[in-house]
Amino acid sequence: MKIFSSVLSQVKFLIIAFTCALLLLSSTIPAFAIESYQSESTEGTTQLLETQRQTDEMAKSPPATLKEVQKKSNEGLNEVQGAADIDKMKRPANSQGATSVEDEVKSFLEKVTGNK
């Protein structure tokens, strides 16, 4: 009976250690997985100021009619965004050379394990 309780305590320890390791890895790996564009801290300021100006104008004016909303929606992506930053948006036409998250993870794992 002593052997059984000794084995059981070792199994409990292994389960706890495995769970802790799993929690640690699951919270840190996503941060390493994507190496994307890092923007400057002041980059979005001018866009936000323009958005705020348009918001203030809309708040002061009466509600838009259906025709006005449809006209503004047809100018770009949607009524609110219009054509702003349409060239920066990711879509199939401009993302052909991009690497997927899966490829980046595979590359990272190959570097870590040394299997190239």
C-alpha positions in Angstrom: 0.0 0.0 0.0 2.9 2.3 0.7 4.2 1.8 -2.9 0.8 2.7 -4.3 0.6 6.0 -2.3 4.2 6.8 -3.3 3.5 6.3 -7.0 0.3 8.3 -6.7 2.0 11.3 -5.1 4.6 11.2 -7.9 1.9 11.1 -10.5 0.1 14.1 -8.9 3.4 16.0 -8.9 3.9 15.3 -12.6 0.4 16.3 -13.5 0.8 19.6 -11.6 4.2 20.3 -13.2 2.8 19.5 -16.7 -0.2 21.8 -16.1 2.0 24.7 -14.9 4.3 24.3 -17.9 1.3 24.2 -20.3 -0.1 27.4 -18.7 3.2 29.2 -19.0 3.8 28.1 -22.6 0.2 28.9 -23.7 0.5 32.4 -22.4 4.0 33.2 -23.9 4.1 31.6 -27.3 1.5 33.8 -29.0 3.6 36.8 -28.1 6.5 35.4 -30.1 4.4 34.0 -32.9 3.7 37.1 -34.9 6.5 39.5 -36.1 4.3 42.2 -37.5 4.8 45.9 -38.3 5.4 48.0 -35.3 3.9 51.5 -35.7 5.2 54.7 -34.2 3.5 56.1 -31.2 2.5 59.3 -33.0 1.4 57.7 -36.2 -2.3 57.5 -35.5 -2.7 60.9 -33.9 -3.6 62.8 -37.1 -6.1 60.2 -38.1 -7.8 60.3 -34.8 -8.0 64.1 -34.9 -9.7 63.9 -38.3 -12.1 61.3 -37.0 -12.9 63.4 -33.9 -13.6 66.5 -36.2 -16.0 64.5 -38.3 -17.7 63.1 -35.2 -18.2 66.6 -33.8 -19.7 67.7 -37.1 -22.1 64.7 -37.2 -23.1 65.3 -33.6 -24.1 68.9 -34.4 -26.0 68.2 -37.5 -29.5 66.5 -37.8 -29.6 62.8 -38.6 -28.6 61.9 -42.1 -31.1 60.7 -44.6 -30.9 57.2 -46.2 -29.7 58.6 -49.5 -26.9 60.5 -47.7 -25.8 57.4 -45.8 -25.8 55.3 -49.0 -23.8 57.9 -50.9 -21.2 58.1 -48.2 -21.1 54.3 -47.9 -20.4 53.9 -51.6 -17.4 56.2 -51.4 -15.2 53.6 -49.7 -15.3 50.7 -47.4 -18.2 51.8 -45.3 -20.0 55.0 -44.2 -17.8 55.7 -41.2 -14.4 54.8 -42.5 -14.9 55.9 -46.1 -11.7 55.3 -48.2 -9.4 56.1 -45.3 -6.3 53.9 -45.1 -7.7 51.6 -47.8 -4.1 51.1 -49.1 -2.9 50.0 -45.7 -5.6 47.3 -45.2 -4.7 43.7 -45.6 -6.5 41.9 -48.4 -5.6 39.1 -50.8 -4.5 41.5 -53.5 -1.7 43.1 -51.4 -0.9 40.2 -49.1 0.6 37.7 -51.5 4.1 38.0 -50.1 3.1 37.8 -46.5 4.0 34.9 -44.3 1.2 33.2 -42.4 1.3 32.7 -38.6 1.6 29.0 -39.2 4.8 29.5 -41.3 6.2 31.8 -38.6 5.5 29.3 -35.9 7.1 26.5 -37.9 10.2 28.7 -38.6 10.4 29.5 -34.9 10.1 25.9 -33.9 12.7 24.9 -36.4 15.1 27.4 -35.0 14.5 26.3 -31.4 14.8 22.6 -32.2 17.6 22.9 -34.7 15.8 20.9 -37.4 16.2 22.7 -40.6 
